[in-house]
Amino acid sequence: MADSQTVGLKWPWLTLSICGLAVLGFACAPLAVGLEYQRQAILHGEWWRLLTAPLSHFSASHLAWNLLAFGAAGWVIEAHGYRGLWLICLATALGSGLLALWLLPDLAAYRGLSGLATGAIVYFCLRRLAESRRDRVLWLIILALLAGKIAYDLSTGQTLLATSAGEPLRVLGLAHLVGAVTGVAVAVWARRSQHRRQSRVTPDPLAQLSPEPKG
């Protein structure tokens, strides 16, 4: 568990970097096109698009909501000293792109940080649930609401908030599902890694009580 005195003192460099790249991608239209998931371009060798699609967005509204969600979740993850945000971002982006390529042949293009934001939110809530009984109801409510939103996204294909040219955006629910599953997996990995580290540094009380061998 992170020392409570250090919380808030760590700068969220990864979160700020990703948000900055997303803003840059939106500000430069040719760059946004070069970053987005494009099925045909990927099949013709532009594999980087599997990883860079989250850095491009369709509208200012789309960008703003994603920056708010990912920025807030990423900020608190890094401020608490939790490791694994980089893994969530990498696995969610790559997993979403590969699954879309395999399962959604009619999907020509997609953009957005929402899958990464979903993974980060799930990860943080699970870490807080595992470490403290305080505010457990809050984290469970957030997870329940997020599960309901993912179900809505998958069933309707419509986003609740972001728009483009005044029309609701089509949402890639698959990316949100991949993000949620990744968040769970990384949370489990992080807790197990933490337990292993603690077991290595915690002395065995029985060993301390055993008499030293005499020469």
Disulfide bonds with the S-S distance in Angstrom:
none
